[in-house]
Structures are given as C-alpha cells and as structure tokens.
Amino acid sequence: MIRRLLVANRGEIARRVFATCRAMGVETVAVYSDSDADAPHVAEADYAVHLPGNAPTATYLRGDLLIAAARKCGADAVHPGYGFLSENADFARAVIDAGLTWVGPSPKAIAMMGSKLEAKALLADVGVPMLPTAVEPEQVDTFPVLVKASAGGGGRGMRIVRDRESLAEAVAAARREAASAFGDGTVFCERYVERARHIEVQIMADSHGNVVTLGERECSIQRRHQKIVEETPSPAVDPSLRDRLCQAAIAAARAVSYVGAGTVEFLLAPSGEFFFLEMNTRLQVEHPVTECVIGVDLVRLQLVVAEGGPLPFNGPPPLRGHAIEVRLYAEDPAYAWMPSTGTLHRFDVPGVTHAFGPLPGPGLRLDSGVADGSVVGVHYDPMLAKLIAWAPTRAEAARMLSNALARARFHGVTTNRDLLVRVLRHSAFLSGGTDTGFLDRHPEVFAPLLSSVDAVRLSCLAAALSGAARRAKSATLPGLPSGWRNVPSALQTVVYEGPTGTIEVGYRLDRSNDLAAWAVRRIDPEDIGLPGAALDPAGSPDHPPAQILSATGDQVVLDVAGVRLQFAVHEVGPVSFVDSSEGSVTLTELPRYPLPVAEQPEGSLIAPLPGAVGRVLVVPGQRVAAGELLLTVEAMKLEHPVHAPTDGVISDLRVTAGSQVESGALLAVLTPA
Amino acid sequence: MPILNSALDPRGPAYLDNREAMLERLTELDSALRQARGGGGEKYVTRHHARGKLLPRERIELLVDRDSPFLEICPVAAWGTDYPIGASVVTGIGIVEGTPCVIVANDPTVRGGAVNPFSLKKTQRAGQIARENRLPMINLVESGGADLPQQAEIFIPGGAAFRDLTRLSAARIPTVAVVFGNATAGGAYVPGMSDYTIFVRDRAKVFLAGPPLVKMATGETVDDETLGGAAMHATRSGLADYVAEDERDALRLARSCVRNFGYNLAKTYGPEPKYEADDLLGIPSADLRVPFDPREILARVLDSSEFDEFKPAYGQALCTGWGAIHGHRIGVLANTRGVLFSAEAQKAAQFIQLANAAGTPLLFLQNTTGYMVGSEYEQGGIIKHGALMINAVANSKVPHLTVNIGASYGAGNYGMCGRAFEPRFLFTWPNAKSAVMGPQQLAGVLSIVARQAAEAKGHAYDEEQDRTMRFMVEHKVEQESAALFLSGRLYDDGVIDPRDTRTVLGMCLALVRAGENDANFGVFRL
C-alpha cells in the first residue's frame, strides 16, 4: 500500500493528484521551484521540498533531485503527473530502482511508445491503422506533411509543411526544438490529413491482464497543435466506430503489455477512416471529462493499479451524459497566442461546485493551479486552469461552460477566455463540426467578447465612477460630495488605455452624487491635455442615457436607458478590471501628469514577449537585409523570430544567447541603410 | 442629542411660492456665473487656446486632486460694475495632494489678465483667507500687470498684495508661483515673493520692464527670452526654481511642491441630516417680511439633524445651540423673528462666551431686521445690550462663519457678525438682502425728513415729487441690497445655492480647524 506519495510536478496536476491522495488517506509530498514557493500545490501538501532554480532543466526535470526529495520525506511512491518526466523511461526506471512505487506504466512500455517511429512499426504489425510516414525529408513525395518530433508530445516541434521548398527549414527548426525540449532531435514526416478530427481512447490496464477502455475523447479544437477544448463522447463517434477505436486501442496497449492509465490517440479522417497517432503513457490533461461521464476517479485507479490491485470492472462502463473541458491559458489569441505574464489579481469562476475530482452530478468542475494573487511567470506552461462542465446533453454542457466562463473574473493576465466562449457558442461547434482546422476556418472566434461599443463606454464610465466614489475614503474632506463645485466648469476626466484604444471619460456628479453629465470618447494620446480639448460638458452626448443607482469603490450600478446593469470594478494600481454581464474590460489609467520620457532610438528592435534570447545570428556592425532573421526569443515552448524591418547595419546589440528579456526590452538597434 | 423635527409642508402654497422665487434668484446666479466662466469672451478664449494655453479654470482643474471639492471664492466679483464679472481672476480653495490650498489664477483672456480694482480686492481677500486659515497659497500667474488707465485706484493699495505674500511666507505658510506667461513689472514680484517658483519653458516672461521699455530707458536691444525667459531665470537669475516643459508639467511640479509641505487635515465624518437639502429652496420666505424658522434650515444642514438648543425659553427671537457639520462641532446663532431685543442680545453674548470657553467655532445664520426700536426699548437699554452682543462678537476668538439666509439690516448685521466683523467666511443665499434698513423704511425716513424740512421752512410739500422720490429710492436700495450686488462688491465670499450650504460650511469648518494648528508645516525655504 502506498503511504506517502511524491508528485513530481506542479500546478493543477499536482493538486489533482493530492486531492485523490487526501480522499484515500495517502500522505502527500510536493516539490517546488523558486518561483513556485507560494503556489497552491505547495501549501496543500503535507511535505514539500524545494528544487532550487526556475528553469525546468534545473528543477522539475531533475530526476535525481526528485528521487532525493522523495527519500528525504520518506515517500514510498512517485506520481509524475503529465509533462516534465511523466513519459521519461529513465526516470521511471530510476524511481523503481530507488525502491519506490512508480505510478505509471513500465519503463519498457514508456520507452517503446516514447519513440513514435518504433511504436508505429510495432503497432502496424498488430493491425493498428497507420498514416504513411517518412523519416528523411527526401522520402516525402506528397504534401502536405506534418513534421513531428519522435520523442515529442503536446504538439511541441510540430509543423505543417505544404511544399517542398519550406521542408528543410521546418525540419531543421523542429529538430532544434525537439532537441531542446526532449533531449532527442529525431523528427519524422507524416501524411497530413485535412479536416481531420483528433479522437483518443482512454485505457486503463491492471497487472492482472485486464485492459479496459473508458470511452473516447475528442480534442479537435487546437491551437498550434495544443488542445484547448476537449469533450466526451465525440459527436463524430457512433457506437460502431467507438467499438473499432476501442479495439485498436486495446490492441496497442496489449502490444506493449501496458499497465496503468494511458491514452491512444487517433486521427479521424472525414471519410471515417482513422489512423494511429501516438500513445500517451500517462494521465492526460483532459482526463476529467472521462471521469465525469464514466463516473470514476482515474487517479484513484492509477494508485490502485500501482499497488498491484485489480481494476473494479472488466468491461467498458456505460457513458452518462456529456462532458466538455476547456483549457484556460494565460495568452492572447489575437496576438499570435502571445503568452501573458504577471500577477493574477483575481481568479474567480462562478457556479463551480467541485474541483480535482469526479463530479457527483451534472455541474461545473474547476481544476486550477492558481489562486488570487498567483504570479504567472515565463518559466512554465501558461495553462491556468481547466474548467469542465458535465450535463445530460452536449448543448447543455456547452451552454453551462460558456456562461460560467463569460461570467468569470480573470484579472491581471490576458487569457483565451473570450475565444473559448466564442468557440463554445459557435454554430459550427454546436452542430458538431469540429476538426483540427476549426480556429483557422473560423477567425470570428478571435473577436473580443464585448457585446457592444456601449459596453466599453459604460465600463469606462463605471470605472471612473467607482474611482469617484472612492473619494469617500480619502483623507481630505471625505464627507463632501465627490468633485463638488460651486461654479461647475469642466467635467472630471480620466484617460484610460482600453480595448478600443485611448479613451477619455468625463463625468460630473451633482450635489446628490447623481450623474449630471458624462461623455466618453476616443482620443489620440498625443492630444491629452491639449488646451480646449477637455470634454465639453454641454456637448451633445452620443451615448445612452445613464443614471447612477449606486456607486461604491468596487461596484457601480447604472440604469442605462431603463435597464439595470451591474459593473464590478476591481482596481489594482492604475488598472481597473470591469466585469459586467456585457463582458470584461481591462482599463489602464494613464497618468494625469505624464513625466517627460527619453525616446527609444529609431530602428530599435523590441522583445515581442518575455522570454529568453535563443539564437543570435548577428554581430554589432553587421550589414543585414530587410527580412533577415536577426535573433530569436524563446518563450513558452515557441521560438519567436526577430527579423530586420529594413536594410541596415546593426549599430547596437544589447543581448546574447540566453539573456532573459522582458516584453518591450530593447534587443538591438538597426540603423537603416 | 435632540433631533430637530421638521414641520415643513412641501405641498403647501407658501413652500411652493418660496421655492419658485428662490429658483428665479438661482437662475440669475447661474447667469452671472456663466458670464464669469466665459472670461474675456469666445474670441479671446479661442485665441488663448490656439496659443496652446489653458484657461484659468482648466489650470485649476488640472492642479487639484481629481474628484476633490473646489470652492470658488467671490466668483461674481465686480457684478454690477463696469468691469467684467469675476474681475479677471479666479480665486478659491482646492485640494492639492490632499492639502487644502488657496488658489489664485489670473484670467489672461480678460484684458490680458490685467488687474483692476476688483481683481485687487478679490486677490487680497484670497490672501486673507490663506493667512487666517494657514492655507498654502498657489498663484497661477499670467497677467499684464495693472490695468494702466485705472492705475490711480490700484497702484498704491496694490503693494499690499506683495506685502501679504511675503508675510504668508514669514508666517511659515508656503507660497507657490507658477508662471504661465507674462508677469511683468509689479507682477514679477509674485514669483519674486514666493517660496517656490515654477516657470513654463518658452512661455514665462518675467521682467521689471519689457524690451520696449528697456529700449526707451537704456537703449539696449534685447528679446523676451534673454530678458526674462524661463531658461534664463532658471540658469542665470535664480528666480525660477523649476522649469516646466509645458503647462501640464508645470502643474505637476506645483503638486509635487505641495506634497512636500506635509499638511494633515483631520479626517472627520458626520452623518447626513435626516431631511432633504432640496427642501431648503422652499423654506426662506419669498417676502422677507415674513419670518421663517431657521431650525428648518438647521434640520437640513446639521449632522443627523441633531441640535441641542441653548436657553430655548429665553430671548426666543434668537435661536442658539450646539450641533455639528461633517463632524465639526459648532455653536449656532440664528434669528427666528427678525428683530433682536435686549434678551436676545444678552443671550447671544452669553452663548458666544460659552463657545469661546469651549473653543467651538460659531455659525451665524443672519435673518434680522435689526435691534428693536421705540421708547420702551431705548429705555430698557437696547443700545447697551446691543453693544454687549456686538462687543462679544467683535472680541470672540473662535472662528466665525456667517451665512446671510434672508435679511441683514441695521446693527443686526453687526451683531450677527457681518463682513466688518471679519467672520472667516461669509456666504449669501440668492434671496438674501442687506442694507442699513429696508427700502420702504429708508424711503419713508427720507420722505419724513424732507416733509419736516419743508414744513419747517413753511413750504408746501410736493406729494407728487415725494412719490417719485420714494419710488426711486426704494428701487435703488432694493437693487443695492441684493445678493449679487453685494457679492459684486466683495461684501461676501460668494452667493451659494442653499442646497450647498452643508457642503460649503463643512469645507470651511475643516479649514478653520486645521488652521488652528500652527505645527502643520515643517521648515521650508524663505
């Protein structure tokens, strides 16, 4: 029996495993890097061991440190979670050699499935359908193809190539990325199926020879090969197809004498054919949807199996209803999925009834690695949380999920929330028309969620009014009406940087704190403070009539043309987060008195996002041509190129390979030729 | 504390008539304020903006803390005179970095911001407020100096402005001058006498004599910048402490000066009255001969409408008692029936002494027609008793605030702390009037005196001429007793909307209380 278990991971998956441990009476051990010292997963564990440093290679990828940590705390088992060392056969072996229980399949099974090329050869022999594959780029004869890392997973290093010309560069980049991410630069090319769906089968096998399938999951909605919406059952899978998929999955598992939780991934072509993609020898991120409709705790089953126990069933359990999961990422879909970092000042999803374990009945489950005040850094995956809805039907689950997301408050970092809501409400999604090209074909889902122009205006007004209401707490004459004048002249003004640009809000309250006048307009930041530019209090307003029903420092209730609207205002320094049923707006107040600032030299090249400088291909004084690749910034698994905007000479170079840079940092200066 | 019970019937004809009359007066006030805000008129405002400059009120709005109150003082100065309403300068009390400051801003759209006799009085009144209440003084300077054709009325008394400025400094009340444009000749001494000076680059021009006069005097040919630009004063003469990049930057610098003063205003709260301030419009009688109960006003001004009346059964024509406004304790003296008798005068004198013993500021709500006349009262010593009250008011050491809510006639004006008795602040309601006596009485007196003179000389009295004379006099006195007329002559600190009374008094009480603490400021440069 496992008495004390170390989770060699962080964030929501560590919390997920700990939750089941608690329920089963297993003691818990967490590990943490420098920046995770205050993370929730550390606080929730019975014991925690510090892994000095931040880079994954110094912390969560250090098998030796993890085993030492387990020993130090007297742990007798290790759960790897997903990612990091979860599919590292050497680590599994080291854990077992250290006399600890490894919660996962055998190192041999991991190794066989870990090499995609070997796995494909093995499984083709037992009749699992395969896509045509080439190991060398020269062998490719039909396009498009997908370049994949043999050791990879989760989309890292994957590239679609549509013509021979770009193949070499793509292969080279994929090799680099694979080498840096997995320590193995082997890549291969595979036929790329257009409009394919991603379907995977959850399997569970015990050491007594039972291999059971627990239904399929569809994870077709992906961004850059990373899943963001996952559901079960798949709208594209009927009982007969499910049966064939499950048979193939069982064949794959049996081929490697698999024990534990695993997932066999398939590509489903529009024709109904399906092909083996890979087998993940670990618990998947999206396992909660299976837990909902099957009614099991997969982590509990993992522990039971690791202890040598039998599975509690020997055939596939019935499916109950429909479950959908979304992955909430700290990233900006509208800006090339740019990762967003910073302090998560508020993280609140309404209506959530459960976390980190199966739902007892239809409802919402939230598995999150963050809490109010968490800092989202550059070192790890930007996934903040998973939100899962389980309902009798797919449409009900989608509605429940999109509504909870839309009403949630995520303050401090940009998230993909709006995109997720738009996907869940999209007619193509609701009719089951999902495939891996969904986002490319439906660019409309990238639009912000705000319902109208007036929503932005009213949110600005609400933010300003809550600021005005906060005067009641000021040290000087707090009891007097906000902004009182015996000779009113101009409106009180606040300038915000908001979703629609720079916005000036003007307002005047009368002696009873009612709204006597207001105006909101877009302005050119250069025009701020220009004489006479102040809002004309008598000017004809082009906005709906609004009255204040109540206003405090954190909530403003307006009557807008006869409809009562509530705005929650959360102010953090100069930033106001305004949430209402009309949507969420983040407003940054511009200083009333901007300080004179030094201007960046012309030709400055700026870091597009926070990260580490990858390759530096130029030296100071070097002449470069427009479009030439100068250097790369690596962040969040992706390599962001910095190209020369014009022909010119590198007159200043501020970084070297490996430099950590903040977003907006000066990288180099290019003097145009 | 007892809570005042209102007997007001807001549907009664008296209330509705009074309200209508008050709204009419408020419309007149609005129109005067609109003219004041208009400065030198659209043409000059547009020209000023086109030069990249802000209007005085725009400068003030940028200077003061957002959402903070701003009390403009004497906004309709020069009303009813040949000078523009507002007297080419905006003065008031605003909150800068949490610190209440007296702000004086020239209006360069009005004859180049030139100083006329009313500008001078208004500026001096602002200086007095700063001195009495120990408030930092911020001058937003852009003025061509004295209005030369009027120099006879300005030049000699005008020196007091500079004297007062440096006396503030000597009293350790900080002074800041922000120069946006011209500050020539005498004007140059405003920055010259200030503790902190901020000049706007390429805009400030500070010299004793401009290039034309220098050419005349010495033959030197020189440009504005060399003679008195911001850069020169910052690097050569040392007159400029800071150079600002533009107007907004100058106001930022002024705020950062004030931040260093380390001023602390006590944080006080007072519960709102139980009754609506809006009712105040219908309480004062449209016909001033009809008395009204000031307790109805107190019920809408005092914290929680609580009022502890002192000697309620004695001298009932004057109501005295204790209450609070925005958390500040005050003693109140309010006329209930216009006339002051001996008992009222004695009660007032006693009450003022009690307030002095307790160090509690006093609020005078004036609605008086004066001390009672007639042989019975003269024999009863009304002059003696009135003198007692005037003596107490004149020598009282606690801060006084006065609001004229109706009539302020005769010696009653003195006893109820009129302007000459230097209340810290004096405001007038739009319906209020003040004069030596009522217009009819005054005309009647003149008529009687003229009739007696005619009879003494044995002439027949011309009744027709008498009617004309009385009509003319009544009309003139009526006009000259009106709130706007008095405010135009700076006999008050402004005509206020009755609904703002609690706000205005709350702000003033906070200021007068803070001013009692001499240790508010640290050491600053002299």
Interface residues (C-beta under 8 A of the other chain):
Chain A: G467 A468 R471 S474 A475 T476 L477 P478 G479 L480 P481 S482 G483 W484 R485 N486 V487 S489 A490 Q492 V494 R511 S512 G529 L530 P531 G532 A534 R592 Y593 P594 L595 P596
Chain B: L33 A36 R37 V45 T46 H48 H49 R51 G52 K53 L54 L55 R57 E58 E61 L62 D65 R66 D67 S68 P69 F70 L71 E72 P75 I95 G98 T99 P100 E245 D246 E247 R248 D249 L251 R252 R255 N264 L265 K267 T268 Y269 G270 A277 H326 G327 G494 I496 D497 R499 D500 T503 V504 G506 M507 A510
